[in-house]
Amino acid sequence: MQTITLDRYADVRDAFRQHDLRQDMYDAGGLVMADCLLVLHGAEHRVRRRVENRLFRRGTFRHWEREFLHDVVRDTLRPFVDAGRGDLVEIGYRTVMNLTAMVAGVDRPHGSPEETDALYRFAKKFSEGATLVHTTRDPAEVQAEVSAALAEFDVSFLQPSIARRQALIARLDTGELTESELPRDVLTALLRNRDELGVDDDVIRRECAFYLQAGSHSTANAFTHAAHDYFTWAAQPGSTVGATTDGALLQHCVYESLRLHPASPVAQRRALAPITLRSGTEIPEGTVVVMDLAGANRDAAVFDRPLEYDPLREVPDDVPRWGHAFGGGMHACIGTELAGGVPSSEDGEQVLGTVTLMLGALIEAGGRPDPADPAERDPHSAREHFGRYPVVFDA
């Protein structure tokens, strides 16, 4: 089987746009990923994306950011600030957990810390299952744990969430409710369109588990990397950054960190037909195409001083500051603007995004790395993730 690796920015961008390149990376993680949006192709993917994409509109993100995201971030951070210390990995997961559950359509009836703890545990286990190809553990052992977690999640959270939505949909059908009174989440969209989408209970369970883990896992890791890079940058000799809370600057810091540490360092596709990229690279049918996102995001032809962390760098007009961190083409991350925000908009209203809000709150609270307890990488993943990142608060 032939494999071609693309590590130039332009080649990766071109490959993302090829409709004859099919997702080929998550077969090992089928317990969580089978038939999910991220792995679908062609007509199935277009229909599912159309249904779910309605939930991810810029106006929705603006509303969330204005109305409750700031409070969610501050409320989650407060116990750690009061204690004077915490772990960025845990803080990140806990902060995004409630938001991610809301997007997926997983109810927290009591809004209790215990429910957040349970969802936190499920999300981490589902993430381990989805990225099984990167595990350093026994794959069979991980799969058994993921299967048990899915069953527990189904009984404890998903089935009650489904029952509540089905009752609401029935009331909509009889005219007792209006469209605006239905939850705006993935689960509701799947239930209302299950015949058109051809999804059964297993697919619905996996899709909700996928959203729960994908949003929390990638966002929590992005937050930890962004904080680490910011702390390192601000501590450099001669730095005048200080403990800034400038939203625009912090958003640039987040984008630069995403460029250097994309959630998925590689993307993988399989050619369904012969393809020739604009650069002249020929890809025969059946070839596995590995898109080195981390390498492409360090392409010196696009990014000056590509290995340096420089939030103030200039980038070409047609290149986002985060490079290929959110993917591209048909499988571009559906939650890009939720996590990363929008640098500017036609009406001048900026959407900072979840990670920037989290970083700003951390800095405002006086958070900094614990000098007596250095951060450590995750020993159970081949990806560049932190397993723990102790911090102290000086506020």
N, C-alpha and C positions, 0 to 999 in steps of 0.2 A: 504494500500500500504506500503510495507516494505522499509525502508531506512537504508542503511549502510554507515557510515562515516569512511573514511580512513585517518589517519593523520600521519602514519609512512612513512618515505621517500621511503623505498623499496616497500611498498604496493602500494603507489601512482605510482611509476615508473612501476610496474608490471601492474597495472590497465590501464595506458595509452597505454600499448602495446596490450591490449585485443581487438580484432576486433569485439567481440560481445557486446561491450559497446558502445552505441550510444549517441551522444550529446543530452543533455536534459535540457539545461539551458536557451535557448533564445526564447522559445515559446512566452513569453509575449512581446518580442521585435520584433515580426514578421513584423511590418511595415518596418523595416530596415533589419532584419536578415533572413527573409524567403527565402529559397533556396540559401543562400549565401554559400561560400566555407566552412565557419566555422561550419555550421550545416548539411552539406551533409554527407552521410554515404555510405560505400560500393563502388560499381562500379561508381556511380555518382560522389562521392568524388574523386576517383582515376583519372577519366578523367579530371575533372575540375582542380585538383591539378597539373596534368601533364602539362596542357596547361599554367597555370599561373606560375608554378614553373620556367619556362624558363626565366622569368624576374628577378628572385632573385638568380643570380649567383654571386659568390665571386668576379669574375673579374669585374662585373658591379659595385659592391660596391666600389672596389678599384678605379675604374675610377671616380665615383662620388666624392669620398673623395678627390682625388688628384685634380680634375678639378674645382669643384665649391662648395662643401659643406662648406669649410672654409669660402669662401666669403659670402655664404648665412647666415651663423651664425653671422659673423661680421657685415654684412650690416643690419641685423634685430636688432641686439643689439645696434647699434650706436645711434639711436635717443634717446634711454633710457639713455645711457651713457651721451650723450650731455645734457639731461635734469637733470641728476644727480640722477634720481630715476626711479623706475618702479615696475612692479609686475611680479614675476616669472611665475605665471600661464599664464598671457597674453604673456610674452616673449616666454615661451615654445611653446604655440600654434602658435604664429606668425612665429616662426623660422621653425617649422616642416611643417607648412601649405603648403608652396610652394613645398617642396619636396614631401609631401604626394599627393598633387594634380597631380604632374608629374607622380608619380607611378600609380595612379588611372587612369590617362588619361583625367583629367579635365583641359582644357585649360584656361589660363589667357591671353586673347588676348592683353591687354594693359600693363600687368605687374604692374598694379597700386595698391597703398595702399587700394583703395576702393574695388578692387577685392579680395585682401587678407582679408579685413574686412568681406566681404560677406561670403567667404569660411570659415572663422573662426566662424562666426555665425552659418552657416549650420552644420559644424562639431560638434560643441557643442550640437546643438539640436539633431543631429543624434545619438550622443553618449548617450544622455538622453533617446532616444527611444530604442536604442539597449540594454541598461541596465535598462529597465523599472522595472525589478524584484527588483531592489535595490532603486527605487525612494521612497521619503517620501512625494511626492505630489499626487494629485488626478490623477490616471493613465489615466482616460478618457481625462482629460485636456491636459496631456502630449501627448497622441496619436493624439489629434486634432492639436496641434502645430507641431508635427513631420510630419503629413500628409500635412499640409500647406507648411512646409519647403521643403519637397520633390518635391512638385509641382513647387515651385518657383525655386528651384535648377535645375529642369529638363529644364525649359524654359530658364533660364538665362545662364546656363553653359553647361549642358549635351547635349542638342540637337545641339548647335553649334559645340561642340567637336565631336559628332557622325558624323555630316555632313562633317567636315574636314577630318576625318579618312576614311569615305566611299569614298570620292573623291580620296584620296591617294591610297586606296586599288584598286580602279578602274584603276588608272594609273599604278600600279604594274602589274595588270592583262594584260594590253596592252603593257607591256615592257618599259614604259616610266620611271619607277622607279625601283630601286633594293631593295632587302630586307633590306639592311642596312639603307635605306633612310626612312623607316617607323618608326613611334614612337614605342618605346619599353615600353608599358604600358598595364595595365589590360584591358582597354576599347578596344584597338586595338586587343588584343588577343581574347576577347569575340566576337567582330564583325567578325573576320576572321574564328572563329570556332563555330559560333552560331548554325549551323545545327548539327554538331557533338555533341555539348553540350546540344542541345535542350533548349536553353534559349530564352525567349521573351524579349520585351522591358522593362517590369516591372522588370524582374530578372536582366537585365543589369543595370537598374537604381539603384536597391538595392545593387548590388555588388559594383558599383562605390561609392555609399554612404557609404557602409560598409568600404571600404578601406580608404575613406576620413576620417571617424571618428575613425576607429580603430588605424590607424597609428598616427594620431595627438593626440588623447585622451591618449593612453597608453604612447606615447613618452613624451608628455608634462607633464604628471603626474610623470613619471619616472625621468624626469629632476628636477622637483620641490623637490621630495623626495631625490634625490641624492645630490642636493645642500644643503638642510636642514641637512642631515646626515653629509655631509662634514663639513659644518660650525660648527656643534655641536662638531664633532670630533676634528677639528683643534683648537677649543677654549678651550679644556680641559686643566686643569693645568698641566704644564710640557710637553705639546705637542710640538714637534719639526717640525711639518708638515709645518706650515706657509702657505703662499699663493703659493703653488706648482703648476707648470704647467707641471709636469712630466706625459706624456701621459699614460705610463704603470701603474703608481700608481693611476691616476685618473680613469682609466678603472677598476681597482680593487675596487675603491670606488663605482663606478656605479654598479658593479656586486654585491657587498655586500648590497647595498641599494635595488637592485632588489630582492635579497634573502629575505630581511626583509619586503619588500612592493611589492609583486607581483601585477601586474595590475589587475588580477582576483584572489582574495584571495581564491576562491574555484572554482572547476570545477565540473560539474554534468553530469552523464551519466545514461542511463537506460539499464539494462541487457536484451539482446535479446535472450539469452539462459543461462542455468546454467553455472557458472564459478567457478573454484577453483584457488585461487591465490597461488603462491609458498609458502607463509607463512602458507597455510592451510585454510585461510579464504574462506568460501563458500558463493557464491552470487547466490541466486535463480533467475530464469527467472522472469523478470518484476520488479526486485528490482531497486530502485533509488540509485545510488552510488554517494555519495558526497565526492569528493576528496579535503580535506582540505590542499590546497597548502601552505598557510601561516603556518599551523601547521607542515607540513612535512618539510618545509624549516627551522624549528627550532627543528628538531629531534636530540636529544643529542647523539644518536647512530652514527650520521654522522657528525654533526657539533659541535666541542668543544665549550663550552660557547655559546650556540646557540642564546641566547637573546642579546648578545653583538654585537655592530657594530664594526667589526674589518677587515678592508680591507686587512690586512697583514696575515690573518689567513691561515693555511694550510688546504687543503681539500683532500679527497681521490682521487686517480687518475681517477676513473670512475664517479666522481661527478662534474658537472660544478659549478663554483663559485656562479652562480645565482640560484642554486637549480632547482626547478620546475617553476621558474618565467615565462618561455616561453612555458610552457606546455610540451607535449611529444607525442610520437606515431604519428598517422595519422593526428592529429590536432595540432602538434607542430607549433608554430608561424612561418609563412612563412617569416616574416621580421626580424627574430632573429639577423642575422648578420648586417642588415642595422641599427637597433637600438643599438645593443650591441657591434658590431664589432667582431673581431677575435683576441684572445690574441696573437697568434703566428701562423705561417704557415710554410710549408715545405721550402719555398724559403726565409724565414726570414722576409717577409714583413707583418707588422702589420696593421690591419684595426681597427681603434679606435672606430668607430661607432658614430652615430649622438649624443647620449646623452653625451658621453665623450667629444666630440668636443664642445658641448654647455657648459658643466661644465667648461672646460678649458678656454673658451672665457670669461665666467662670472668672473672667478677668475682673469684672466689677466687684465680685465677691472676694477678691484678693487671692485667688487660687494660684498655686505655683507647685512645681515638682517637689516632692518630699526629699530633701537632701540626705536624709538618713536611710532611705528605702528606695533605691533606684528602680526604674521601670524595667520590665522583662518582656521579651517576645513570647508569643504563644508557642509552646513546644509541641503542640499537637496539630499544627497546621504548617504546610509548606509555604503558605502565603505570608506576606509581611505584615502581620498583625501583632498588636500588643496583647499579651495574656493578662498583664496587670500593669497599672500605672498609678502608683500612690501619689496623692497630692495633699498639701496642707493649705489652710486658709488663714490669711492675715487680717481679714476684715474685722 
